[in-house]
Amino acid sequence: SAVEAAEEAKLHNIRVFTIRLSGPHRQGSMGSMLRSIASAPPQQYVLSLTDTKLDERLFSELSTIVTTGCPQPKTCICEKGETGHPGVLGKPGEPGSVGVPGSKGSSGEHGLNGRPGPE
């Protein structure tokens, strides 16, 4: 619907104007719909085709938007700061699962000869 599309546009910092075809009658479902489609405040973004100063008002609003700039998404393209101090160590984790036995190692060196046994 137009209301949902306008809400999505407003989430992306797009300003939405509506122009009513009749006079400044603000009551009724059409007036309510136009107010919900337009950006806030409605007295700034809901205009009327019968307004003799429509072109001046629209030009003024658009000029303000152009001169003040459109709001940009919040992004930070800054240099990295210094590395902070290390945090507190956490508690030890759970022991891992038993793995596969390793391969047989090489033979060790021969040891010293033992004492002679009893006769």
Biopython code that builds the backbone (N, CA, C, O; Angstrom):
import numpy as np
from Bio.PDB.StructureBuilder import StructureBuilder

atoms = [
    (1, "SER", "N", (0.841, -1.189, 0.000)),
    (1, "SER", "CA", (0.000, 0.000, 0.000)),
    (1, "SER", "C", (0.880, 1.243, 0.000)),
    (1, "SER", "O", (2.083, 1.164, 0.248)),
    (2, "ALA", "N", (0.279, 2.371, -0.275)),
    (2, "ALA", "CA", (1.027, 3.631, -0.315)),
    (2, "ALA", "C", (1.571, 3.989, 1.061)),
    (2, "ALA", "O", (2.670, 4.531, 1.177)),
    (3, "VAL", "N", (0.802, 3.685, 2.102)),
    (3, "VAL", "CA", (1.243, 4.003, 3.464)),
    (3, "VAL", "C", (2.481, 3.181, 3.813)),
    (3, "VAL", "O", (3.440, 3.708, 4.378)),
    (4, "GLU", "N", (2.462, 1.887, 3.476)),
    (4, "GLU", "CA", (3.614, 1.029, 3.768)),
    (4, "GLU", "C", (4.838, 1.456, 2.965)),
    (4, "GLU", "O", (5.950, 1.466, 3.491)),
    (5, "ALA", "N", (4.644, 1.804, 1.707)),
    (5, "ALA", "CA", (5.759, 2.253, 0.869)),
    (5, "ALA", "C", (6.353, 3.547, 1.417)),
    (5, "ALA", "O", (7.572, 3.716, 1.421)),
    (6, "ALA", "N", (5.500, 4.461, 1.878)),
    (6, "ALA", "CA", (5.985, 5.720, 2.447)),
    (6, "ALA", "C", (6.749, 5.467, 3.740)),
    (6, "ALA", "O", (7.774, 6.102, 3.987)),
    (7, "GLU", "N", (6.262, 4.546, 4.567)),
    (7, "GLU", "CA", (6.964, 4.212, 5.814)),
    (7, "GLU", "C", (8.351, 3.663, 5.506)),
    (7, "GLU", "O", (9.326, 4.029, 6.162)),
    (8, "GLU", "N", (8.441, 2.793, 4.516)),
    (8, "GLU", "CA", (9.736, 2.223, 4.119)),
    (8, "GLU", "C", (10.667, 3.328, 3.627)),
    (8, "GLU", "O", (11.849, 3.339, 3.970)),
    (9, "ALA", "N", (10.144, 4.256, 2.826)),
    (9, "ALA", "CA", (10.954, 5.368, 2.319)),
    (9, "ALA", "C", (11.455, 6.237, 3.465)),
    (9, "ALA", "O", (12.613, 6.654, 3.470)),
    (10, "LYS", "N", (10.588, 6.512, 4.435)),
    (10, "LYS", "CA", (10.983, 7.353, 5.573)),
    (10, "LYS", "C", (12.068, 6.689, 6.408)),
    (10, "LYS", "O", (12.895, 7.377, 7.005)),
    (11, "LEU", "N", (12.076, 5.350, 6.459)),
    (11, "LEU", "CA", (13.126, 4.638, 7.186)),
    (11, "LEU", "C", (14.490, 4.846, 6.536)),
    (11, "LEU", "O", (15.524, 4.693, 7.187)),
    (12, "HIS", "N", (14.489, 5.198, 5.244)),
    (12, "HIS", "CA", (15.732, 5.444, 4.515)),
    (12, "HIS", "C", (15.999, 6.946, 4.376)),
    (12, "HIS", "O", (16.688, 7.373, 3.449)),
    (13, "ASN", "N", (15.459, 7.733, 5.287)),
    (13, "ASN", "CA", (15.663, 9.193, 5.337)),
    (13, "ASN", "C", (15.176, 9.915, 4.086)),
    (13, "ASN", "O", (15.738, 10.943, 3.708)),
    (14, "ILE", "N", (14.139, 9.388, 3.440)),
    (14, "ILE", "CA", (13.524, 10.062, 2.292)),
    (14, "ILE", "C", (12.339, 10.863, 2.811)),
    (14, "ILE", "O", (11.478, 10.321, 3.504)),
    (15, "ARG", "N", (12.292, 12.146, 2.481)),
    (15, "ARG", "CA", (11.178, 12.989, 2.921)),
    (15, "ARG", "C", (10.050, 12.876, 1.912)),
    (15, "ARG", "O", (10.267, 12.978, 0.705)),
    (16, "VAL", "N", (8.843, 12.664, 2.417)),
    (16, "VAL", "CA", (7.687, 12.414, 1.553)),
    (16, "VAL", "C", (6.694, 13.569, 1.673)),
    (16, "VAL", "O", (6.221, 13.887, 2.765)),
    (17, "PHE", "N", (6.386, 14.191, 0.534)),
    (17, "PHE", "CA", (5.375, 15.243, 0.467)),
    (17, "PHE", "C", (4.100, 14.641, -0.106)),
    (17, "PHE", "O", (4.156, 13.750, -0.954)),
    (18, "THR", "N", (2.951, 15.126, 0.357)),
    (18, "THR", "CA", (1.678, 14.778, -0.275)),
    (18, "THR", "C", (0.987, 16.082, -0.648)),
    (18, "THR", "O", (1.109, 17.084, 0.057)),
    (19, "ILE", "N", (0.264, 16.060, -1.757)),
    (19, "ILE", "CA", (-0.486, 17.239, -2.202)),
    (19, "ILE", "C", (-1.937, 16.821, -2.372)),
    (19, "ILE", "O", (-2.270, 16.014, -3.240)),
    (20, "ARG", "N", (-2.789, 17.381, -1.534)),
    (20, "ARG", "CA", (-4.224, 17.066, -1.618)),
    (20, "ARG", "C", (-4.839, 17.870, -2.755)),
    (20, "ARG", "O", (-4.466, 19.019, -2.989)),
    (21, "LEU", "N", (-5.784, 17.257, -3.456)),
    (21, "LEU", "CA", (-6.401, 17.900, -4.615)),
    (21, "LEU", "C", (-7.449, 18.918, -4.220)),
    (21, "LEU", "O", (-7.769, 19.807, -5.009)),
    (22, "SER", "N", (-7.991, 18.809, -3.018)),
    (22, "SER", "CA", (-9.036, 19.736, -2.571)),
    (22, "SER", "C", (-8.448, 20.701, -1.551)),
    (22, "SER", "O", (-7.237, 20.737, -1.331)),
    (23, "GLY", "N", (-9.326, 21.480, -0.934)),
    (23, "GLY", "CA", (-8.911, 22.474, 0.041)),
    (23, "GLY", "C", (-8.293, 21.870, 1.292)),
    (23, "GLY", "O", (-8.075, 20.661, 1.369)),
    (24, "PRO", "N", (-8.015, 22.717, 2.261)),
    (24, "PRO", "CA", (-7.309, 22.285, 3.467)),
    (24, "PRO", "C", (-8.180, 21.543, 4.479)),
    (24, "PRO", "O", (-7.914, 21.611, 5.679)),
    (25, "HIS", "N", (-9.204, 20.845, 4.025)),
    (25, "HIS", "CA", (-10.068, 20.090, 4.936)),
    (25, "HIS", "C", (-9.256, 18.928, 5.501)),
    (25, "HIS", "O", (-8.834, 18.051, 4.746)),
    (26, "ARG", "N", (-9.030, 18.904, 6.804)),
    (26, "ARG", "CA", (-8.119, 17.938, 7.414)),
    (26, "ARG", "C", (-8.811, 16.701, 7.955)),
    (26, "ARG", "O", (-8.135, 15.763, 8.379)),
    (27, "GLN", "N", (-10.116, 16.669, 7.955)),
    (27, "GLN", "CA", (-10.828, 15.524, 8.524)),
    (27, "GLN", "C", (-11.106, 14.492, 7.445)),
    (27, "GLN", "O", (-10.940, 14.765, 6.256)),
    (28, "GLY", "N", (-11.521, 13.323, 7.856)),
    (28, "GLY", "CA", (-11.888, 12.274, 6.915)),
    (28, "GLY", "C", (-10.751, 11.305, 6.665)),
    (28, "GLY", "O", (-9.604, 11.539, 7.046)),
    (29, "SER", "N", (-11.106, 10.208, 6.011)),
    (29, "SER", "CA", (-10.122, 9.146, 5.802)),
    (29, "SER", "C", (-9.019, 9.562, 4.837)),
    (29, "SER", "O", (-7.869, 9.160, 5.014)),
    (30, "MET", "N", (-9.345, 10.366, 3.810)),
    (30, "MET", "CA", (-8.319, 10.775, 2.855)),
    (30, "MET", "C", (-7.292, 11.692, 3.517)),
    (30, "MET", "O", (-6.090, 11.545, 3.297)),
    (31, "GLY", "N", (-7.766, 12.636, 4.327)),
    (31, "GLY", "CA", (-6.844, 13.519, 5.045)),
    (31, "GLY", "C", (-5.961, 12.732, 5.994)),
    (31, "GLY", "O", (-4.769, 13.009, 6.127)),
    (32, "SER", "N", (-6.555, 11.755, 6.650)),
    (32, "SER", "CA", (-5.794, 10.906, 7.566)),
    (32, "SER", "C", (-4.737, 10.106, 6.810)),
    (32, "SER", "O", (-3.603, 9.966, 7.268)),
    (33, "MET", "N", (-5.124, 9.582, 5.644)),
    (33, "MET", "CA", (-4.172, 8.802, 4.856)),
    (33, "MET", "C", (-3.028, 9.673, 4.358)),
    (33, "MET", "O", (-1.869, 9.258, 4.397)),
    (34, "LEU", "N", (-3.344, 10.882, 3.890)),
    (34, "LEU", "CA", (-2.291, 11.773, 3.401)),
    (34, "LEU", "C", (-1.320, 12.144, 4.513)),
    (34, "LEU", "O", (-0.112, 12.225, 4.288)),
    (35, "ARG", "N", (-1.849, 12.369, 5.722)),
    (35, "ARG", "CA", (-0.978, 12.680, 6.860)),
    (35, "ARG", "C", (-0.092, 11.496, 7.218)),
    (35, "ARG", "O", (1.065, 11.684, 7.594)),
    (36, "SER", "N", (-0.619, 10.275, 7.106)),
    (36, "SER", "CA", (0.196, 9.109, 7.447)),
    (36, "SER", "C", (1.238, 8.807, 6.370)),
    (36, "SER", "O", (2.278, 8.217, 6.663)),
    (37, "ILE", "N", (0.966, 9.206, 5.132)),
    (37, "ILE", "CA", (1.944, 9.010, 4.060)),
    (37, "ILE", "C", (3.058, 10.046, 4.156)),
    (37, "ILE", "O", (4.226, 9.717, 3.953)),
    (38, "ALA", "N", (2.710, 11.292, 4.463)),
    (38, "ALA", "CA", (3.678, 12.384, 4.467)),
    (38, "ALA", "C", (4.633, 12.274, 5.647)),
    (38, "ALA", "O", (4.339, 11.646, 6.664)),
    (39, "SER", "N", (5.791, 12.912, 5.472)),
    (39, "SER", "CA", (6.740, 13.009, 6.575)),
    (39, "SER", "C", (6.161, 13.909, 7.648)),
    (39, "SER", "O", (5.194, 14.632, 7.405)),
    (40, "ALA", "N", (6.742, 13.869, 8.821)),
    (40, "ALA", "CA", (6.278, 14.702, 9.928)),
    (40, "ALA", "C", (7.108, 15.979, 9.969)),
    (40, "ALA", "O", (8.292, 15.941, 9.633)),
    (41, "PRO", "N", (6.541, 17.086, 10.360)),
    (41, "PRO", "CA", (5.162, 17.342, 10.762)),
    (41, "PRO", "C", (4.267, 17.526, 9.533)),
    (41, "PRO", "O", (4.723, 18.036, 8.510)),
    (42, "PRO", "N", (3.002, 17.117, 9.625)),
    (42, "PRO", "CA", (2.113, 17.172, 8.457)),
    (42, "PRO", "C", (1.884, 18.583, 7.920)),
    (42, "PRO", "O", (1.706, 18.746, 6.713)),
    (43, "GLN", "N", (1.883, 19.607, 8.775)),
    (43, "GLN", "CA", (1.665, 20.969, 8.278)),
    (43, "GLN", "C", (2.803, 21.407, 7.359)),
    (43, "GLN", "O", (2.644, 22.366, 6.604)),
    (44, "GLN", "N", (3.930, 20.732, 7.409)),
    (44, "GLN", "CA", (5.068, 21.055, 6.553)),
    (44, "GLN", "C", (5.086, 20.195, 5.289)),
    (44, "GLN", "O", (5.556, 20.645, 4.244)),
    (45, "TYR", "N", (4.583, 18.975, 5.371)),
    (45, "TYR", "CA", (4.712, 18.035, 4.257)),
    (45, "TYR", "C", (3.394, 17.664, 3.580)),
    (45, "TYR", "O", (3.411, 17.013, 2.535)),
    (46, "VAL", "N", (2.247, 18.061, 4.147)),
    (46, "VAL", "CA", (0.956, 17.846, 3.480)),
    (46, "VAL", "C", (0.525, 19.189, 2.900)),
    (46, "VAL", "O", (0.204, 20.120, 3.639)),
    (47, "LEU", "N", (0.522, 19.283, 1.578)),
    (47, "LEU", "CA", (0.199, 20.533, 0.902)),
    (47, "LEU", "C", (-1.131, 20.379, 0.169)),
    (47, "LEU", "O", (-1.656, 19.273, 0.037)),
    (48, "SER", "N", (-1.675, 21.514, -0.310)),
    (48, "SER", "CA", (-2.965, 21.494, -1.000)),
    (48, "SER", "C", (-2.823, 22.127, -2.376)),
    (48, "SER", "O", (-2.171, 23.159, -2.538)),
    (49, "LEU", "N", (-3.442, 21.494, -3.362)),
    (49, "LEU", "CA", (-3.403, 22.001, -4.730)),
    (49, "LEU", "C", (-4.133, 23.341, -4.848)),
    (49, "LEU", "O", (-3.827, 24.129, -5.743)),
    (50, "THR", "N", (-5.089, 23.606, -3.963)),
    (50, "THR", "CA", (-5.836, 24.868, -4.008)),
    (50, "THR", "C", (-5.106, 26.004, -3.296)),
    (50, "THR", "O", (-5.571, 27.143, -3.323)),
    (51, "ASP", "N", (-3.981, 25.716, -2.666)),
    (51, "ASP", "CA", (-3.197, 26.745, -1.975)),
    (51, "ASP", "C", (-2.566, 27.656, -3.032)),
    (51, "ASP", "O", (-1.830, 27.187, -3.901)),
    (52, "THR", "N", (-2.857, 28.957, -2.955)),
    (52, "THR", "CA", (-2.325, 29.897, -3.949)),
    (52, "THR", "C", (-0.803, 30.030, -3.844)),
    (52, "THR", "O", (-0.153, 30.475, -4.790)),
    (53, "LYS", "N", (-0.243, 29.651, -2.714)),
    (53, "LYS", "CA", (1.207, 29.742, -2.521)),
    (53, "LYS", "C", (1.859, 28.356, -2.545)),
    (53, "LYS", "O", (2.933, 28.159, -1.976)),
    (54, "LEU", "N", (1.205, 27.405, -3.203)),
    (54, "LEU", "CA", (1.721, 26.033, -3.232)),
    (54, "LEU", "C", (3.130, 25.979, -3.800)),
    (54, "LEU", "O", (4.020, 25.370, -3.205)),
    (55, "ASP", "N", (3.337, 26.618, -4.954)),
    (55, "ASP", "CA", (4.661, 26.537, -5.567)),
    (55, "ASP", "C", (5.727, 27.190, -4.697)),
    (55, "ASP", "O", (6.858, 26.707, -4.640)),
    (56, "GLU", "N", (5.379, 28.295, -4.010)),
    (56, "GLU", "CA", (6.334, 28.956, -3.114)),
    (56, "GLU", "C", (6.664, 28.058, -1.922)),
    (56, "GLU", "O", (7.828, 27.907, -1.550)),
    (57, "ARG", "N", (5.624, 27.463, -1.326)),
    (57, "ARG", "CA", (5.842, 26.590, -0.165)),
    (57, "ARG", "C", (6.673, 25.367, -0.545)),
    (57, "ARG", "O", (7.602, 24.991, 0.171)),
    (58, "LEU", "N", (6.334, 24.753, -1.670)),
    (58, "LEU", "CA", (7.062, 23.569, -2.114)),
    (58, "LEU", "C", (8.509, 23.922, -2.448)),
    (58, "LEU", "O", (9.431, 23.196, -2.077)),
    (59, "PHE", "N", (8.705, 25.039, -3.150)),
    (59, "PHE", "CA", (10.057, 25.480, -3.478)),
    (59, "PHE", "C", (10.850, 25.772, -2.208)),
    (59, "PHE", "O", (12.026, 25.420, -2.111)),
    (60, "SER", "N", (10.207, 26.412, -1.239)),
    (60, "SER", "CA", (10.869, 26.736, 0.023)),
    (60, "SER", "C", (11.299, 25.470, 0.767)),
    (60, "SER", "O", (12.424, 25.382, 1.260)),
    (61, "GLU", "N", (10.397, 24.496, 0.842)),
    (61, "GLU", "CA", (10.721, 23.247, 1.541)),
    (61, "GLU", "C", (11.847, 22.499, 0.834)),
    (61, "GLU", "O", (12.771, 22.001, 1.477)),
    (62, "LEU", "N", (11.765, 22.425, -0.496)),
    (62, "LEU", "CA", (12.812, 21.727, -1.245)),
    (62, "LEU", "C", (14.147, 22.461, -1.152)),
    (62, "LEU", "O", (15.196, 21.823, -1.072)),
    (63, "SER", "N", (14.119, 23.793, -1.161)),
    (63, "SER", "CA", (15.349, 24.574, -1.017)),
    (63, "SER", "C", (15.992, 24.323, 0.337)),
    (63, "SER", "O", (17.212, 24.194, 0.444)),
    (64, "THR", "N", (15.161, 24.255, 1.368)),
    (64, "THR", "CA", (15.678, 23.975, 2.710)),
    (64, "THR", "C", (16.350, 22.611, 2.750)),
    (64, "THR", "O", (17.424, 22.458, 3.330)),
    (65, "ILE", "N", (15.716, 21.625, 2.134)),
    (65, "ILE", "CA", (16.296, 20.281, 2.113)),
    (65, "ILE", "C", (17.633, 20.289, 1.376)),
    (65, "ILE", "O", (18.597, 19.663, 1.820)),
    (66, "VAL", "N", (17.687, 21.004, 0.242)),
    (66, "VAL", "CA", (18.910, 21.029, -0.552)),
    (66, "VAL", "C", (20.025, 21.758, 0.181)),
    (66, "VAL", "O", (21.166, 21.297, 0.182)),
    (67, "THR", "N", (19.713, 22.894, 0.807)),
    (67, "THR", "CA", (20.762, 23.677, 1.466)),
    (67, "THR", "C", (21.229, 23.050, 2.771)),
    (67, "THR", "O", (22.406, 23.150, 3.115)),
    (68, "THR", "N", (20.336, 22.412, 3.496)),
    (68, "THR", "CA", (20.760, 21.789, 4.757)),
    (68, "THR", "C", (21.339, 20.411, 4.521)),
    (68, "THR", "O", (21.999, 19.857, 5.401)),
    (69, "GLY", "N", (21.108, 19.859, 3.368)),
    (69, "GLY", "CA", (21.632, 18.533, 3.052)),
    (69, "GLY", "C", (20.710, 17.449, 3.553)),
    (69, "GLY", "O", (20.031, 17.589, 4.569)),
    (70, "CYS", "N", (20.709, 16.390, 2.824)),
    (70, "CYS", "CA", (19.899, 15.246, 3.227)),
    (70, "CYS", "C", (20.636, 14.493, 4.318)),
    (70, "CYS", "O", (21.860, 14.374, 4.272)),
    (71, "PRO", "N", (19.908, 13.985, 5.296)),
    (71, "PRO", "CA", (20.584, 13.223, 6.341)),
    (71, "PRO", "C", (21.200, 11.958, 5.757)),
    (71, "PRO", "O", (20.552, 11.209, 5.026)),
    (72, "GLN", "N", (22.448, 11.742, 6.092)),
    (72, "GLN", "CA", (23.166, 10.573, 5.588)),
    (72, "GLN", "C", (23.097, 9.444, 6.610)),
    (72, "GLN", "O", (22.955, 9.693, 7.808)),
    (73, "PRO", "N", (23.196, 8.215, 6.141)),
    (73, "PRO", "CA", (23.251, 7.104, 7.090)),
    (73, "PRO", "C", (24.461, 7.271, 7.997)),
    (73, "PRO", "O", (25.497, 7.788, 7.579)),
    (74, "LYS", "N", (24.321, 6.838, 9.216)),
    (74, "LYS", "CA", (25.402, 7.003, 10.182)),
    (74, "LYS", "C", (26.485, 5.960, 9.921)),
    (74, "LYS", "O", (26.323, 4.775, 10.213)),
    (75, "THR", "N", (27.594, 6.440, 9.362)),
    (75, "THR", "CA", (28.742, 5.573, 9.156)),
    (75, "THR", "C", (29.957, 6.289, 9.697)),
    (75, "THR", "O", (30.019, 7.518, 9.678)),
    (76, "CYS", "N", (30.895, 5.553, 10.167)),
    (76, "CYS", "CA", (32.105, 6.149, 10.719)),
    (76, "CYS", "C", (33.285, 5.701, 9.880)),
    (76, "CYS", "O", (33.644, 4.523, 9.872)),
    (77, "ILE", "N", (33.880, 6.636, 9.180)),
    (77, "ILE", "CA", (35.086, 6.349, 8.420)),
    (77, "ILE", "C", (36.199, 7.118, 9.119)),
    (77, "ILE", "O", (36.716, 8.111, 8.606)),
    (78, "CYS", "N", (36.543, 6.641, 10.277)),
    (78, "CYS", "CA", (37.522, 7.318, 11.116)),
    (78, "CYS", "C", (38.784, 6.469, 11.215)),
    (78, "CYS", "O", (38.775, 5.275, 10.918)),
    (79, "GLU", "N", (39.870, 7.116, 11.640)),
    (79, "GLU", "CA", (41.088, 6.368, 11.900)),
    (79, "GLU", "C", (40.888, 5.562, 13.168)),
    (79, "GLU", "O", (40.149, 5.959, 14.070)),
    (80, "LYS", "N", (41.567, 4.415, 13.220)),
    (80, "LYS", "CA", (41.468, 3.595, 14.418)),
    (80, "LYS", "C", (42.215, 4.284, 15.546)),
    (80, "LYS", "O", (43.245, 4.923, 15.333)),
    (81, "GLY", "N", (41.689, 4.146, 16.723)),
    (81, "GLY", "CA", (42.344, 4.690, 17.902)),
    (81, "GLY", "C", (43.380, 3.719, 18.441)),
    (81, "GLY", "O", (43.678, 2.693, 17.830)),
    (82, "GLU", "N", (43.921, 4.070, 19.601)),
    (82, "GLU", "CA", (44.911, 3.200, 20.230)),
    (82, "GLU", "C", (44.228, 1.959, 20.780)),
    (82, "GLU", "O", (43.052, 1.979, 21.142)),
    (83, "THR", "N", (45.002, 0.876, 20.830)),
    (83, "THR", "CA", (44.478, -0.369, 21.378)),
    (83, "THR", "C", (44.275, -0.196, 22.875)),
    (83, "THR", "O", (45.137, 0.343, 23.568)),
    (84, "GLY", "N", (43.158, -0.645, 23.358)),
    (84, "GLY", "CA", (42.852, -0.530, 24.783)),
    (84, "GLY", "C", (43.543, -1.597, 25.612)),
    (84, "GLY", "O", (44.220, -2.479, 25.085)),
    (85, "HIS", "N", (43.358, -1.497, 26.917)),
    (85, "HIS", "CA", (43.936, -2.482, 27.829)),
    (85, "HIS", "C", (43.208, -3.809, 27.666)),
    (85, "HIS", "O", (42.020, -3.840, 27.345)),
    (86, "PRO", "N", (43.940, -4.926, 27.894)),
    (86, "PRO", "CA", (43.260, -6.220, 27.785)),
    (86, "PRO", "C", (42.192, -6.353, 28.856)),
    (86, "PRO", "O", (42.334, -5.826, 29.959)),
    (87, "GLY", "N", (41.157, -7.038, 28.531)),
    (87, "GLY", "CA", (40.064, -7.235, 29.475)),
    (87, "GLY", "C", (40.365, -8.335, 30.478)),
    (87, "GLY", "O", (41.423, -8.963, 30.432)),
    (88, "VAL", "N", (39.438, -8.558, 31.371)),
    (88, "VAL", "CA", (39.567, -9.592, 32.391)),
    (88, "VAL", "C", (39.421, -10.954, 31.716)),
    (88, "VAL", "O", (38.581, -11.140, 30.835)),
    (89, "LEU", "N", (40.263, -11.909, 32.151)),
    (89, "LEU", "CA", (40.176, -13.251, 31.580)),
    (89, "LEU", "C", (38.860, -13.891, 31.969)),
    (89, "LEU", "O", (38.375, -13.716, 33.087)),
    (90, "GLY", "N", (38.301, -14.616, 31.059)),
    (90, "GLY", "CA", (37.057, -15.324, 31.328)),
    (90, "GLY", "C", (37.312, -16.640, 32.036)),
    (90, "GLY", "O", (38.462, -17.042, 32.211)),
    (91, "LYS", "N", (36.247, -17.310, 32.442)),
    (91, "LYS", "CA", (36.403, -18.606, 33.106)),
    (91, "LYS", "C", (36.786, -19.656, 32.068)),
    (91, "LYS", "O", (36.475, -19.506, 30.886)),
    (92, "PRO", "N", (37.464, -20.722, 32.508)),
    (92, "PRO", "CA", (37.892, -21.756, 31.561)),
    (92, "PRO", "C", (36.699, -22.389, 30.862)),
    (92, "PRO", "O", (35.608, -22.484, 31.424)),
    (93, "GLY", "N", (36.924, -22.812, 29.647)),
    (93, "GLY", "CA", (35.871, -23.453, 28.878)),
    (93, "GLY", "C", (35.737, -24.926, 29.215)),
    (93, "GLY", "O", (36.490, -25.466, 30.027)),
    (94, "GLU", "N", (34.780, -25.560, 28.586)),
    (94, "GLU", "CA", (34.549, -26.994, 28.774)),
    (94, "GLU", "C", (35.685, -27.775, 28.125)),
    (94, "GLU", "O", (36.223, -27.349, 27.104)),
    (95, "PRO", "N", (36.063, -28.934, 28.718)),
    (95, "PRO", "CA", (37.107, -29.745, 28.078)),
    (95, "PRO", "C", (36.624, -30.269, 26.726)),
    (95, "PRO", "O", (35.436, -30.526, 26.531)),
    (96, "GLY", "N", (37.552, -30.419, 25.820)),
    (96, "GLY", "CA", (37.213, -30.905, 24.492)),
    (96, "GLY", "C", (36.965, -32.405, 24.484)),
    (96, "GLY", "O", (37.186, -33.087, 25.484)),
    (97, "SER", "N", (36.510, -32.904, 23.358)),
    (97, "SER", "CA", (36.250, -34.345, 23.237)),
    (97, "SER", "C", (37.569, -35.094, 23.065)),
    (97, "SER", "O", (38.575, -34.519, 22.651)),
    (98, "VAL", "N", (37.546, -36.400, 23.393)),
    (98, "VAL", "CA", (38.740, -37.230, 23.274)),
    (98, "VAL", "C", (39.053, -37.408, 21.796)),
    (98, "VAL", "O", (38.180, -37.747, 20.997)),
    (99, "GLY", "N", (40.312, -37.173, 21.447)),
    (99, "GLY", "CA", (40.706, -37.263, 20.054)),
    (99, "GLY", "C", (41.179, -38.650, 19.659)),
    (99, "GLY", "O", (41.128, -39.586, 20.457)),
    (100, "VAL", "N", (41.631, -38.775, 18.443)),
    (100, "VAL", "CA", (42.151, -40.029, 17.888)),
    (100, "VAL", "C", (43.548, -40.259, 18.458)),
    (100, "VAL", "O", (44.323, -39.308, 18.563)),
    (101, "PRO", "N", (43.902, -41.528, 18.841)),
    (101, "PRO", "CA", (45.255, -41.790, 19.361)),
    (101, "PRO", "C", (46.312, -41.425, 18.323)),
    (101, "PRO", "O", (46.104, -41.585, 17.120)),
    (102, "GLY", "N", (47.427, -40.942, 18.802)),
    (102, "GLY", "CA", (48.518, -40.553, 17.916)),
    (102, "GLY", "C", (49.271, -41.754, 17.374)),
    (102, "GLY", "O", (49.004, -42.888, 17.772)),
    (103, "SER", "N", (50.208, -41.516, 16.471)),
    (103, "SER", "CA", (51.012, -42.603, 15.893)),
    (103, "SER", "C", (52.083, -43.039, 16.890)),
    (103, "SER", "O", (52.452, -42.277, 17.784)),
    (104, "LYS", "N", (52.594, -44.299, 16.732)),
    (104, "LYS", "CA", (53.596, -44.856, 17.637)),
    (104, "LYS", "C", (54.882, -44.080, 17.459)),
    (104, "LYS", "O", (55.311, -43.802, 16.339)),
    (105, "GLY", "N", (55.485, -43.739, 18.569)),
    (105, "GLY", "CA", (56.735, -42.999, 18.543)),
    (105, "GLY", "C", (57.926, -43.891, 18.237)),
    (105, "GLY", "O", (57.785, -45.112, 18.168)),
    (106, "SER", "N", (59.092, -43.297, 18.053)),
    (106, "SER", "CA", (60.321, -44.069, 17.775)),
    (106, "SER", "C", (60.866, -44.673, 19.067)),
    (106, "SER", "O", (60.531, -44.226, 20.164)),
    (107, "SER", "N", (61.705, -45.687, 18.925)),
    (107, "SER", "CA", (62.300, -46.349, 20.099)),
    (107, "SER", "C", (63.244, -45.390, 20.795)),
    (107, "SER", "O", (63.935, -44.598, 20.155)),
    (108, "GLY", "N", (63.260, -45.475, 22.111)),
    (108, "GLY", "CA", (64.155, -44.630, 22.886)),
    (108, "GLY", "C", (65.550, -45.226, 22.984)),
    (108, "GLY", "O", (65.805, -46.306, 22.452)),
    (109, "GLU", "N", (66.451, -44.529, 23.659)),
    (109, "GLU", "CA", (67.825, -45.014, 23.832)),
    (109, "GLU", "C", (67.822, -46.142, 24.850)),
    (109, "GLU", "O", (66.959, -46.208, 25.725)),
    (110, "HIS", "N", (68.817, -47.043, 24.719)),
    (110, "HIS", "CA", (68.949, -48.132, 25.687)),
    (110, "HIS", "C", (69.387, -47.545, 27.011)),
    (110, "HIS", "O", (70.200, -46.622, 27.064)),
    (111, "GLY", "N", (68.835, -48.096, 28.081)),
    (111, "GLY", "CA", (69.202, -47.640, 29.418)),
    (111, "GLY", "C", (70.482, -48.301, 29.926)),
    (111, "GLY", "O", (71.095, -49.108, 29.228)),
    (112, "LEU", "N", (70.876, -47.946, 31.152)),
    (112, "LEU", "CA", (72.067, -48.523, 31.776)),
    (112, "LEU", "C", (71.782, -49.968, 32.159)),
    (112, "LEU", "O", (70.635, -50.345, 32.397)),
    (113, "ASN", "N", (72.850, -50.779, 32.214)),
    (113, "ASN", "CA", (72.701, -52.159, 32.653)),
    (113, "ASN", "C", (72.320, -52.170, 34.121)),
    (113, "ASN", "O", (72.807, -51.357, 34.907)),
    (114, "GLY", "N", (71.455, -53.089, 34.480)),
    (114, "GLY", "CA", (71.016, -53.208, 35.866)),
    (114, "GLY", "C", (72.024, -53.940, 36.743)),
    (114, "GLY", "O", (73.046, -54.417, 36.249)),
    (115, "ARG", "N", (71.742, -54.030, 38.045)),
    (115, "ARG", "CA", (72.613, -54.746, 38.982)),
    (115, "ARG", "C", (72.491, -56.241, 38.727)),
    (115, "ARG", "O", (71.464, -56.722, 38.246)),
    (116, "PRO", "N", (73.524, -56.948, 39.047)),
    (116, "PRO", "CA", (73.425, -58.393, 38.882)),
    (116, "PRO", "C", (72.382, -58.964, 39.826)),
    (116, "PRO", "O", (72.195, -58.455, 40.931)),
    (117, "GLY", "N", (71.717, -59.994, 39.407)),
    (117, "GLY", "CA", (70.690, -60.619, 40.211)),
    (117, "GLY", "C", (71.265, -61.533, 41.290)),
    (117, "GLY", "O", (72.478, -61.744, 41.328)),
    (118, "PRO", "N", (70.418, -62.084, 42.171)),
    (118, "PRO", "CA", (70.890, -62.968, 43.241)),
    (118, "PRO", "C", (71.411, -64.278, 42.635)),
    (118, "PRO", "O", (70.914, -64.715, 41.597)),
    (119, "GLU", "N", (72.386, -64.895, 43.262)),
    (119, "GLU", "CA", (72.971, -66.122, 42.756)),
    (119, "GLU", "C", (72.310, -67.316, 43.266)),
    (119, "GLU", "O", (72.699, -68.432, 42.922)),
]
sb = StructureBuilder()
sb.init_structure("model")
sb.init_model(0)
sb.init_chain("A")
sb.init_seg("    ")
for serial, (resi, resn, name, xyz) in enumerate(atoms, 1):
    if name == "N":
        sb.init_residue(resn, " ", resi, " ")
    sb.init_atom(name, np.array(xyz, "f"), 0.0, 1.0, " ", f" {name:<3s}", serial, name[0])
structure = sb.get_structure()
